[in-house]
Amino acid sequence: MKITIRNRVKIDQQEELIKETYNAQIKQSAQHTLIMYKNGENEKVLLKINDAEVTMTRYSTQTVKMRFNPEISSHTTYEGVGKLSIFTHQLDLNPSKGQLKIKYQLSQGEMSIGEYHLRIDWSEVPDVKEEES
């Protein structure tokens, strides 16, 4: 399984586009889609997707958990930054097509840290031997 993460980050007037691809494992249950992968810093990341929200947990020296739900704001804590509020503006979930899109804002108190447009796609990697036949 491959996972591709695209993130458009806008902080003040600067915008950055990030694209990363990783090997991943996926587990499907009646209520959730679980996606596990290791990021560029070799940290384990777990995405838990259900009909209403996405939870992203990054297992680092200090675990970071982000909850994306357009109905409620949530909080996370980043090492060296402190407590941040997460405001999910849009959440488009399509696990059957292997895709999700999240638009959210991070704020610290009254100050906006940045706007994020996150797209995650996942798919099976075709077997090379199957392609040759």
Salt bridges, closest charged atoms under 4 A:
GLU15 OE2 - ARG8 NE 3.89
GLU43 OE1 - ARG58 NE 3.33
GLU53 OE1 - ARG67 NE 2.83
ASP121 OD2 - ARG6 NH1 2.82
ASP121 OD2 - ARG119 NE 2.83
